[in-house]
Amino acid sequence: MEFHLDQRSGLPVYVQLVQQVKEALRLGLLDVGDQLPTVREVVAGLAINPNTVAKAYRELEHEGLVTATPGRGTFVAETLVSSSVRHHEELRRTLLAWLIEARRMGLDEESILALISSTVREELDRRVA
Amino acid sequence: MTVPLRTEALGKRSRSRWALRDCTLAVGEAEIVGVAGPNGAGKSTLLGLAVGLLAATEGSVRVAGRDPRHDPAALEEVGYVAQDAPLYRSFSVGELLELGRRTNRRWDGGLALELLGGLSPRTPVVDLTPGERAQLALALALAKRPAVLLLDEPFARLDPLAGRHFLQVLMEGAAETGSTVVLATRVVADIERVCDRIVLLGEGRVRLDAPVEELLSTHRLLTGARRPLGRIRGVEEIVRERSSGRQLTLLVRTNGLPIDASWSVDEIGLEDLLLAYMAPEQLQAPTPPEPSRLRWHG
C-alpha cells in the first residue's frame, strides 16, 4: 500500500497513517500476512519524521491489527473486512431508504452530506465525553 | 545513556552583543528538532557551538557527552551540513566519498551511495545543481552515522522541488541511522512535517521549546466580539490579540478546560503559531503586548 497526506485535514500525520491502514483493511486491500511499507520507505516517499511512522505502527500494533517482527518488518495480523462487510448490505439498504426520504423533503446533496458529517461528529463527541 | 546533545546555560558573545544566551536544551536519541527563529536569533551560533566551530563564552555544550571544542572524539559523533553546503569544487562526487572514507573512522559508504540515488560518482562537484550539492553534503554527513546531525538552513537556496527531495533523503537517512537531527531554519513550513519538537529562538534566547503536537493541541484562535477582557474560561495565556472593527481575534494557549462558548474556536497551524511568537509586535494592533506575555519559556 502507499500512504498519502492531506495537509489540510487538520489531523496529526500519525492519525492519518493509522486511518489509511484501517481503510485498506476494511476494503480488503490489505490481508493477513501482508507487509506494511518499512519506516524508511514511508519517510523517503512522504518526507515525514520516522518517529511519526513508528508511532502509527505502534498504535496499529497496540490495537492488534499488525505485528512487528524486529529486522523483518510489520505485518498485518488481522483484517477488518469480516466484521464490517457482513453488515454493509443491510446498512446500505437502511441508508438508501433514508436518502430517498431526505430527497423527498427537499435536501440537496450538500445538505445531506453536511447533515451526515455533523451527526457523525456529534455522535463521536458524545461517545468521547 | 548519554544524551546526544545537551547545552547548559550556553552563551556566546560576539563583540558587544550576545548572539546566544542562557540556552539550556537536551535533545534525545533519534529526536528530530527544528530550531526556528528570524535572522540573527542565534540559530547558527547554537549549531556552530555544538560542532565546535565556535567557543562558548559561558555555559557548556556536550555532544554524546563530549566537548566538541576540545575532544576530537566528539567530532566523530557529529555530522554537520553548513549553509550552502560548501564542498571542494574541484573534486568529483566519488573523490569526496573517498575522502570521507579515509578521514572518518566510522564510514558507511553504501549508505552514502544509496542516499545519492542516481548521482554518478564521476560528476565533478562544480557541475552539480544546488539541490544535488545539498544532497551530497547530506550523504557525506550521514555516512559517518553520527549521533547528532546538525543542519544549518540546508534548503535556504533550494527551489521547492529540490527542498522537498532534500527532506525525503534526510528523513530516509535519519530512519536508517537513528541519528538525532537538529535542523535550523527560518522557513517553518519546510519542517512542520518532519520535526518532533520545535525550539524557537529570538534575540539569542530560547522563546519556546515544546513538542510540535503539544504546540498544536494547546493553541487555539478565538474570535469574538470586542469587549473588556476578563479571564476567559479555558485560556491559560493570551499570546497575541488583534482587533479589527468590532471583532477581536486572540491566539491563546489553552488550559485543557472547555473554552468559553461565546468565542468561536479554530485550530492554528504551526507556521502561524510560531510567527505569532516570533513577531507579536508586527501582528498586534493597536497596543503592544506586555513582554512577559510572550515568554512562555526562557
Chai-1 contact restraints between the chains, C-beta under 6 A:
chainA,res_idxA,chainB,res_idxB,connection_type,confidence,min_distance_angstrom,max_distance_angstrom,comment,restraint_id
A,G10,B,E267,contact,1.0,0.0,6.0,A-B,restraint_1
A,V39,B,A175,contact,1.0,0.0,6.0,A-B,restraint_2
A,R40,B,E172,contact,1.0,0.0,6.0,A-B,restraint_3
A,R40,B,A175,contact,1.0,0.0,6.0,A-B,restraint_4
A,R40,B,E176,contact,1.0,0.0,6.0,A-B,restraint_5
A,V43,B,M171,contact,1.0,0.0,6.0,A-B,restraint_6
A,V43,B,E172,contact,1.0,0.0,6.0,A-B,restraint_7
A,V43,B,A175,contact,1.0,0.0,6.0,A-B,restraint_8
A,A44,B,Q168,contact,1.0,0.0,6.0,A-B,restraint_9
A,A44,B,E172,contact,1.0,0.0,6.0,A-B,restraint_10
A,A47,B,R164,contact,1.0,0.0,6.0,A-B,restraint_11
A,A47,B,L167,contact,1.0,0.0,6.0,A-B,restraint_12
A,A47,B,Q168,contact,1.0,0.0,6.0,A-B,restraint_13
A,A47,B,M171,contact,1.0,0.0,6.0,A-B,restraint_14
A,I48,B,R193,contact,1.0,0.0,6.0,A-B,restraint_15
A,N49,B,I32,contact,1.0,0.0,6.0,A-B,restraint_16
A,N49,B,V194,contact,1.0,0.0,6.0,A-B,restraint_17
A,P50,B,A174,contact,1.0,0.0,6.0,A-B,restraint_18
A,P50,B,A175,contact,1.0,0.0,6.0,A-B,restraint_19
A,N51,B,D196,contact,1.0,0.0,6.0,A-B,restraint_20
